[in-house]
């Protein structure tokens, strides 16, 4: 992945999954809920609530949750479709 790749659009697919469109037109469906369930943490667990989950935004070319970026993922992991 080149450093200039960024997220340009994201859509909530339901079931805590996101469809992400990158600046090179590549698309990936990411199961964020699976990551949160595998890595429980009070800061992340609140995003298992679908209402909170839907309140993501795209900032600086990445997808984030919360005012202080409570939940954010490395762009290369999102691009590959594999959250560690």
Backbone atoms as SQL, in Angstrom:
CREATE TABLE atoms (id INTEGER PRIMARY KEY, chain TEXT, resi INTEGER, resn TEXT, atom TEXT, x REAL, y REAL, z REAL);
INSERT INTO atoms VALUES
  (1, 'A', 1, 'UNK', 'N', 0.845, -1.176, 0.000),
  (2, 'A', 1, 'UNK', 'CA', 0.000, 0.000, 0.000),
  (3, 'A', 1, 'UNK', 'C', 0.891, 1.241, 0.000),
  (4, 'A', 2, 'UNK', 'N', 0.565, 2.183, -0.860),
  (5, 'A', 2, 'UNK', 'CA', 1.339, 3.416, -0.908),
  (6, 'A', 2, 'UNK', 'C', 0.855, 4.389, 0.164),
  (7, 'A', 3, 'UNK', 'N', 1.724, 5.257, 0.650),
  (8, 'A', 3, 'UNK', 'CA', 1.337, 6.178, 1.725),
  (9, 'A', 3, 'UNK', 'C', 0.200, 7.120, 1.341),
  (10, 'A', 4, 'UNK', 'N', -0.053, 7.306, 0.067),
  (11, 'A', 4, 'UNK', 'CA', -1.094, 8.239, -0.348),
  (12, 'A', 4, 'UNK', 'C', -2.496, 7.631, -0.327),
  (13, 'A', 5, 'UNK', 'N', -2.600, 6.337, -0.090),
  (14, 'A', 5, 'UNK', 'CA', -3.913, 5.687, -0.030),
  (15, 'A', 5, 'UNK', 'C', -4.625, 6.126, 1.242),
  (16, 'A', 6, 'UNK', 'N', -5.896, 6.470, 1.089),
  (17, 'A', 6, 'UNK', 'CA', -6.692, 6.841, 2.249),
  (18, 'A', 6, 'UNK', 'C', -8.131, 6.392, 2.041),
  (19, 'A', 7, 'UNK', 'N', -8.904, 6.436, 3.097),
  (20, 'A', 7, 'UNK', 'CA', -10.319, 6.100, 3.025),
  (21, 'A', 7, 'UNK', 'C', -11.068, 7.326, 2.526),
  (22, 'A', 8, 'UNK', 'N', -11.899, 7.127, 1.517),
  (23, 'A', 8, 'UNK', 'CA', -12.681, 8.242, 0.996),
  (24, 'A', 8, 'UNK', 'C', -14.164, 8.117, 1.323),
  (25, 'A', 9, 'UNK', 'N', -14.607, 6.897, 1.635),
  (26, 'A', 9, 'UNK', 'CA', -16.015, 6.685, 1.960),
  (27, 'A', 9, 'UNK', 'C', -16.152, 5.419, 2.786),
  (28, 'A', 10, 'UNK', 'N', -17.147, 5.396, 3.652),
  (29, 'A', 10, 'UNK', 'CA', -17.431, 4.205, 4.454),
  (30, 'A', 10, 'UNK', 'C', -18.934, 4.118, 4.659),
  (31, 'A', 11, 'UNK', 'N', -19.437, 2.895, 4.608),
  (32, 'A', 11, 'UNK', 'CA', -20.872, 2.677, 4.753),
  (33, 'A', 11, 'UNK', 'C', -21.115, 1.580, 5.783),
  (34, 'A', 12, 'UNK', 'N', -22.017, 1.859, 6.709),
  (35, 'A', 12, 'UNK', 'CA', -22.416, 0.867, 7.709),
  (36, 'A', 12, 'UNK', 'C', -23.283, -0.179, 7.013),
  (37, 'A', 13, 'UNK', 'N', -22.868, -1.442, 7.055),
  (38, 'A', 13, 'UNK', 'CA', -23.614, -2.529, 6.420),
  (39, 'A', 13, 'UNK', 'C', -24.525, -3.262, 7.402),
  (40, 'A', 14, 'UNK', 'N', -24.514, -2.842, 8.674),
  (41, 'A', 14, 'UNK', 'CA', -25.258, -3.560, 9.704),
  (42, 'A', 14, 'UNK', 'C', -24.385, -4.658, 10.283),
  (43, 'A', 15, 'UNK', 'N', -24.810, -5.209, 11.398),
  (44, 'A', 15, 'UNK', 'CA', -24.061, -6.278, 12.069),
  (45, 'A', 15, 'UNK', 'C', -22.618, -5.893, 12.358),
  (46, 'A', 16, 'UNK', 'N', -22.381, -4.595, 12.596),
  (47, 'A', 16, 'UNK', 'CA', -21.058, -4.063, 12.945),
  (48, 'A', 16, 'UNK', 'C', -20.028, -4.284, 11.840),
  (49, 'A', 17, 'UNK', 'N', -20.501, -4.253, 10.616),
  (50, 'A', 17, 'UNK', 'CA', -19.622, -4.361, 9.457),
  (51, 'A', 17, 'UNK', 'C', -19.634, -3.051, 8.681),
  (52, 'A', 18, 'UNK', 'N', -18.492, -2.738, 8.100),
  (53, 'A', 18, 'UNK', 'CA', -18.312, -1.498, 7.347),
  (54, 'A', 18, 'UNK', 'C', -17.798, -1.837, 5.948),
  (55, 'A', 19, 'UNK', 'N', -18.362, -1.173, 4.944),
  (56, 'A', 19, 'UNK', 'CA', -17.821, -1.238, 3.587),
  (57, 'A', 19, 'UNK', 'C', -16.970, 0.009, 3.417),
  (58, 'A', 20, 'UNK', 'N', -15.706, -0.184, 3.127),
  (59, 'A', 20, 'UNK', 'CA', -14.764, 0.929, 3.009),
  (60, 'A', 20, 'UNK', 'C', -14.321, 1.071, 1.551),
  (61, 'A', 21, 'UNK', 'N', -14.337, 2.307, 1.062),
  (62, 'A', 21, 'UNK', 'CA', -13.825, 2.629, -0.273),
  (63, 'A', 21, 'UNK', 'C', -12.551, 3.440, -0.091),
  (64, 'A', 22, 'UNK', 'N', -11.470, 2.961, -0.695),
  (65, 'A', 22, 'UNK', 'CA', -10.179, 3.629, -0.606),
  (66, 'A', 22, 'UNK', 'C', -9.964, 4.534, -1.818),
  (67, 'A', 23, 'UNK', 'N', -9.007, 5.412, -1.708),
  (68, 'A', 23, 'UNK', 'CA', -8.756, 6.404, -2.764),
  (69, 'A', 23, 'UNK', 'C', -8.286, 5.784, -4.081),
  (70, 'A', 24, 'UNK', 'N', -7.861, 4.517, -4.069),
  (71, 'A', 24, 'UNK', 'CA', -7.481, 3.842, -5.318),
  (72, 'A', 24, 'UNK', 'C', -8.647, 2.998, -5.871),
  (73, 'A', 25, 'UNK', 'N', -9.862, 3.239, -5.326),
  (74, 'A', 25, 'UNK', 'CA', -11.103, 2.546, -5.718),
  (75, 'A', 25, 'UNK', 'C', -11.207, 1.111, -5.217),
  (76, 'A', 26, 'UNK', 'N', -10.278, 0.649, -4.423),
  (77, 'A', 26, 'UNK', 'CA', -10.397, -0.671, -3.807),
  (78, 'A', 26, 'UNK', 'C', -11.463, -0.597, -2.717),
  (79, 'A', 27, 'UNK', 'N', -12.265, -1.671, -2.587),
  (80, 'A', 27, 'UNK', 'CA', -13.286, -1.755, -1.549),
  (81, 'A', 27, 'UNK', 'C', -13.021, -2.970, -0.670),
  (82, 'A', 28, 'UNK', 'N', -13.303, -2.796, 0.610),
  (83, 'A', 28, 'UNK', 'CA', -13.164, -3.900, 1.563),
  (84, 'A', 28, 'UNK', 'C', -14.332, -3.857, 2.533),
  (85, 'A', 29, 'UNK', 'N', -14.848, -5.026, 2.888),
  (86, 'A', 29, 'UNK', 'CA', -15.833, -5.146, 3.943),
  (87, 'A', 29, 'UNK', 'C', -15.096, -5.641, 5.177),
  (88, 'A', 30, 'UNK', 'N', -15.229, -4.886, 6.262),
  (89, 'A', 30, 'UNK', 'CA', -14.508, -5.188, 7.490),
  (90, 'A', 30, 'UNK', 'C', -15.525, -5.454, 8.609),
  (91, 'A', 31, 'UNK', 'N', -15.325, -6.539, 9.348),
  (92, 'A', 31, 'UNK', 'CA', -16.179, -6.880, 10.477),
  (93, 'A', 31, 'UNK', 'C', -15.544, -6.318, 11.750),
  (94, 'A', 32, 'UNK', 'N', -15.934, -5.108, 12.101),
  (95, 'A', 32, 'UNK', 'CA', -15.385, -4.451, 13.280),
  (96, 'A', 32, 'UNK', 'C', -15.864, -5.150, 14.556),
  (97, 'A', 33, 'UNK', 'N', -17.096, -5.635, 14.535),
  (98, 'A', 33, 'UNK', 'CA', -17.647, -6.335, 15.696),
  (99, 'A', 33, 'UNK', 'C', -16.814, -7.540, 16.077),
  (100, 'A', 34, 'UNK', 'N', -16.334, -8.269, 15.096),
  (101, 'A', 34, 'UNK', 'CA', -15.484, -9.432, 15.369),
  (102, 'A', 34, 'UNK', 'C', -14.223, -8.997, 16.115),
  (103, 'A', 35, 'UNK', 'N', -13.609, -7.906, 15.666),
  (104, 'A', 35, 'UNK', 'CA', -12.406, -7.406, 16.341),
  (105, 'A', 35, 'UNK', 'C', -12.720, -7.040, 17.796),
  (106, 'A', 36, 'UNK', 'N', -13.817, -6.310, 18.023),
  (107, 'A', 36, 'UNK', 'CA', -14.150, -5.867, 19.382),
  (108, 'A', 36, 'UNK', 'C', -14.416, -7.067, 20.286),
  (109, 'A', 37, 'UNK', 'N', -15.102, -8.071, 19.776),
  (110, 'A', 37, 'UNK', 'CA', -15.376, -9.257, 20.595),
  (111, 'A', 37, 'UNK', 'C', -14.092, -10.034, 20.917),
  (112, 'A', 38, 'UNK', 'N', -13.131, -10.020, 20.005),
  (113, 'A', 38, 'UNK', 'CA', -11.855, -10.717, 20.252),
  (114, 'A', 38, 'UNK', 'C', -10.925, -9.913, 21.154),
  (115, 'A', 39, 'UNK', 'N', -11.140, -8.589, 21.234),
  (116, 'A', 39, 'UNK', 'CA', -10.283, -7.702, 22.026),
  (117, 'A', 39, 'UNK', 'C', -11.151, -6.838, 22.945),
  (118, 'A', 40, 'UNK', 'N', -11.845, -7.455, 23.894),
  (119, 'A', 40, 'UNK', 'CA', -12.741, -6.675, 24.755),
  (120, 'A', 40, 'UNK', 'C', -11.985, -5.616, 25.552),
  (121, 'A', 41, 'UNK', 'N', -12.565, -4.447, 25.607),
  (122, 'A', 41, 'UNK', 'CA', -11.998, -3.326, 26.345),
  (123, 'A', 41, 'UNK', 'C', -13.127, -2.315, 26.537),
  (124, 'A', 42, 'UNK', 'N', -13.260, -1.722, 27.735),
  (125, 'A', 42, 'UNK', 'CA', -14.369, -0.782, 27.956),
  (126, 'A', 42, 'UNK', 'C', -14.443, 0.335, 26.909),
  (127, 'A', 43, 'UNK', 'N', -13.306, 0.780, 26.436),
  (128, 'A', 43, 'UNK', 'CA', -13.281, 1.845, 25.433),
  (129, 'A', 43, 'UNK', 'C', -13.861, 1.372, 24.106),
  (130, 'A', 44, 'UNK', 'N', -13.684, 0.103, 23.758),
  (131, 'A', 44, 'UNK', 'CA', -14.185, -0.451, 22.498),
  (132, 'A', 44, 'UNK', 'C', -15.588, -1.023, 22.628),
  (133, 'A', 45, 'UNK', 'N', -15.877, -1.657, 23.768),
  (134, 'A', 45, 'UNK', 'CA', -17.123, -2.407, 23.939),
  (135, 'A', 45, 'UNK', 'C', -18.368, -1.578, 23.690),
  (136, 'A', 46, 'UNK', 'N', -18.308, -0.283, 23.976),
  (137, 'A', 46, 'UNK', 'CA', -19.488, 0.559, 23.765),
  (138, 'A', 46, 'UNK', 'C', -19.892, 0.622, 22.297),
  (139, 'A', 47, 'UNK', 'N', -18.960, 0.301, 21.393),
  (140, 'A', 47, 'UNK', 'CA', -19.269, 0.336, 19.959),
  (141, 'A', 47, 'UNK', 'C', -19.911, -0.957, 19.468),
  (142, 'A', 48, 'UNK', 'N', -20.152, -1.898, 20.378),
  (143, 'A', 48, 'UNK', 'CA', -20.972, -3.062, 20.035),
  (144, 'A', 48, 'UNK', 'C', -22.448, -2.670, 19.952),
  (145, 'A', 49, 'UNK', 'N', -22.784, -1.508, 20.487),
  (146, 'A', 49, 'UNK', 'CA', -24.129, -0.947, 20.369),
  (147, 'A', 49, 'UNK', 'C', -24.260, -0.355, 18.960),
  (148, 'A', 50, 'UNK', 'N', -25.168, -0.895, 18.144),
  (149, 'A', 50, 'UNK', 'CA', -25.283, -0.423, 16.751),
  (150, 'A', 50, 'UNK', 'C', -25.491, 1.087, 16.616),
  (151, 'A', 51, 'UNK', 'N', -26.190, 1.705, 17.563),
  (152, 'A', 51, 'UNK', 'CA', -26.407, 3.161, 17.479),
  (153, 'A', 51, 'UNK', 'C', -25.099, 3.921, 17.621),
  (154, 'A', 52, 'UNK', 'N', -24.263, 3.482, 18.534),
  (155, 'A', 52, 'UNK', 'CA', -22.949, 4.125, 18.698),
  (156, 'A', 52, 'UNK', 'C', -22.023, 3.777, 17.537),
  (157, 'A', 53, 'UNK', 'N', -22.110, 2.542, 17.088),
  (158, 'A', 53, 'UNK', 'CA', -21.241, 2.085, 16.013),
  (159, 'A', 53, 'UNK', 'C', -21.421, 2.942, 14.752),
  (160, 'A', 54, 'UNK', 'N', -22.670, 3.287, 14.458),
  (161, 'A', 54, 'UNK', 'CA', -22.975, 4.059, 13.242),
  (162, 'A', 54, 'UNK', 'C', -22.412, 5.472, 13.262),
  (163, 'A', 55, 'UNK', 'N', -21.961, 5.937, 14.406),
  (164, 'A', 55, 'UNK', 'CA', -21.498, 7.320, 14.537),
  (165, 'A', 55, 'UNK', 'C', -19.999, 7.460, 14.240),
  (166, 'A', 56, 'UNK', 'N', -19.524, 6.749, 13.251),
  (167, 'A', 56, 'UNK', 'CA', -18.123, 6.876, 12.858),
  (168, 'A', 56, 'UNK', 'C', -17.962, 8.084, 11.947),
  (169, 'A', 57, 'UNK', 'N', -16.733, 8.479, 11.749),
  (170, 'A', 57, 'UNK', 'CA', -16.443, 9.545, 10.786),
  (171, 'A', 57, 'UNK', 'C', -15.125, 9.219, 10.092),
  (172, 'A', 58, 'UNK', 'N', -14.896, 9.908, 9.002),
  (173, 'A', 58, 'UNK', 'CA', -13.622, 9.777, 8.294),
  (174, 'A', 58, 'UNK', 'C', -12.835, 11.049, 8.570),
  (175, 'A', 59, 'UNK', 'N', -11.686, 10.865, 9.202),
  (176, 'A', 59, 'UNK', 'CA', -10.828, 11.997, 9.550),
  (177, 'A', 59, 'UNK', 'C', -9.394, 11.677, 9.144),
  (178, 'A', 60, 'UNK', 'N', -8.774, 12.609, 8.501),
  (179, 'A', 60, 'UNK', 'CA', -7.389, 12.432, 8.046),
  (180, 'A', 60, 'UNK', 'C', -7.216, 11.151, 7.237),
  (181, 'A', 61, 'UNK', 'N', -8.234, 10.793, 6.445),
  (182, 'A', 61, 'UNK', 'CA', -8.131, 9.619, 5.586),
  (183, 'A', 61, 'UNK', 'C', -8.312, 8.292, 6.266),
  (184, 'A', 62, 'UNK', 'N', -8.796, 8.290, 7.521),
  (185, 'A', 62, 'UNK', 'CA', -9.020, 7.043, 8.254),
  (186, 'A', 62, 'UNK', 'C', -10.403, 7.085, 8.881),
  (187, 'A', 63, 'UNK', 'N', -10.921, 5.933, 9.228),
  (188, 'A', 63, 'UNK', 'CA', -12.224, 5.845, 9.884),
  (189, 'A', 63, 'UNK', 'C', -12.009, 5.787, 11.389),
  (190, 'A', 64, 'UNK', 'N', -12.778, 6.607, 12.115),
  (191, 'A', 64, 'UNK', 'CA', -12.600, 6.703, 13.564),
  (192, 'A', 64, 'UNK', 'C', -13.962, 6.724, 14.259),
  (193, 'A', 65, 'UNK', 'N', -13.962, 6.318, 15.515),
  (194, 'A', 65, 'UNK', 'CA', -15.146, 6.363, 16.367),
  (195, 'A', 65, 'UNK', 'C', -14.800, 7.181, 17.595),
  (196, 'A', 66, 'UNK', 'N', -15.713, 8.042, 18.022),
  (197, 'A', 66, 'UNK', 'CA', -15.530, 8.832, 19.240),
  (198, 'A', 66, 'UNK', 'C', -14.824, 10.151, 18.975),
  (199, 'A', 67, 'UNK', 'N', -15.100, 11.111, 19.864),
  (200, 'A', 67, 'UNK', 'CA', -14.499, 12.445, 19.727),
  (201, 'A', 67, 'UNK', 'C', -12.979, 12.398, 19.795),
  (202, 'A', 68, 'UNK', 'N', -12.489, 11.521, 20.640),
  (203, 'A', 68, 'UNK', 'CA', -11.039, 11.426, 20.838),
  (204, 'A', 68, 'UNK', 'C', -10.447, 10.202, 20.152),
  (205, 'A', 69, 'UNK', 'N', -11.120, 9.764, 19.097),
  (206, 'A', 69, 'UNK', 'CA', -10.670, 8.602, 18.331),
  (207, 'A', 69, 'UNK', 'C', -10.534, 7.395, 19.256),
  (208, 'A', 70, 'UNK', 'N', -11.623, 7.087, 19.972),
  (209, 'A', 70, 'UNK', 'CA', -11.646, 5.936, 20.885),
  (210, 'A', 70, 'UNK', 'C', -11.281, 4.645, 20.170),
  (211, 'A', 71, 'UNK', 'N', -11.710, 4.557, 18.924),
  (212, 'A', 71, 'UNK', 'CA', -11.481, 3.341, 18.146),
  (213, 'A', 71, 'UNK', 'C', -10.988, 3.757, 16.766),
  (214, 'A', 72, 'UNK', 'N', -9.812, 3.293, 16.412),
  (215, 'A', 72, 'UNK', 'CA', -9.192, 3.582, 15.113),
  (216, 'A', 72, 'UNK', 'C', -8.296, 2.393, 14.779),
  (217, 'A', 73, 'UNK', 'N', -8.137, 2.125, 13.504),
  (218, 'A', 73, 'UNK', 'CA', -7.347, 0.974, 13.073),
  (219, 'A', 73, 'UNK', 'C', -6.240, 1.417, 12.131),
  (220, 'A', 74, 'UNK', 'N', -5.116, 0.706, 12.127),
  (221, 'A', 74, 'UNK', 'CA', -4.064, 1.005, 11.158),
  (222, 'A', 74, 'UNK', 'C', -4.618, 0.873, 9.736),
  (223, 'A', 75, 'UNK', 'N', -4.351, 1.849, 8.930),
  (224, 'A', 75, 'UNK', 'CA', -4.876, 1.879, 7.570),
  (225, 'A', 75, 'UNK', 'C', -4.442, 0.667, 6.752),
  (226, 'A', 76, 'UNK', 'N', -3.223, 0.185, 6.973),
  (227, 'A', 76, 'UNK', 'CA', -2.766, -0.971, 6.200),
  (228, 'A', 76, 'UNK', 'C', -3.565, -2.232, 6.558),
  (229, 'A', 77, 'UNK', 'N', -4.014, -2.348, 7.819),
  (230, 'A', 77, 'UNK', 'CA', -4.842, -3.494, 8.198),
  (231, 'A', 77, 'UNK', 'C', -6.229, -3.397, 7.554),
  (232, 'A', 78, 'UNK', 'N', -6.810, -2.211, 7.537),
  (233, 'A', 78, 'UNK', 'CA', -8.097, -2.029, 6.881),
  (234, 'A', 78, 'UNK', 'C', -7.991, -2.324, 5.391),
  (235, 'A', 79, 'UNK', 'N', -6.927, -1.860, 4.786),
  (236, 'A', 79, 'UNK', 'CA', -6.708, -2.052, 3.353),
  (237, 'A', 79, 'UNK', 'C', -6.569, -3.546, 3.013),
  (238, 'A', 80, 'UNK', 'N', -5.894, -4.276, 3.892),
  (239, 'A', 80, 'UNK', 'CA', -5.713, -5.719, 3.649),
  (240, 'A', 80, 'UNK', 'C', -6.962, -6.506, 4.028),
  (241, 'A', 81, 'UNK', 'N', -7.845, -5.902, 4.845),
  (242, 'A', 81, 'UNK', 'CA', -9.058, -6.577, 5.263),
  (243, 'A', 81, 'UNK', 'C', -8.869, -7.482, 6.453),
  (244, 'A', 82, 'UNK', 'N', -7.737, -7.344, 7.150),
  (245, 'A', 82, 'UNK', 'CA', -7.431, -8.237, 8.276),
  (246, 'A', 82, 'UNK', 'C', -7.052, -7.417, 9.498),
  (247, 'A', 83, 'UNK', 'N', -7.976, -7.305, 10.452),
  (248, 'A', 83, 'UNK', 'CA', -7.678, -6.594, 11.691),
  (249, 'A', 83, 'UNK', 'C', -7.042, -7.571, 12.673),
  (250, 'A', 84, 'UNK', 'N', -5.926, -7.155, 13.228),
  (251, 'A', 84, 'UNK', 'CA', -5.173, -8.016, 14.143),
  (252, 'A', 84, 'UNK', 'C', -5.608, -7.756, 15.568);
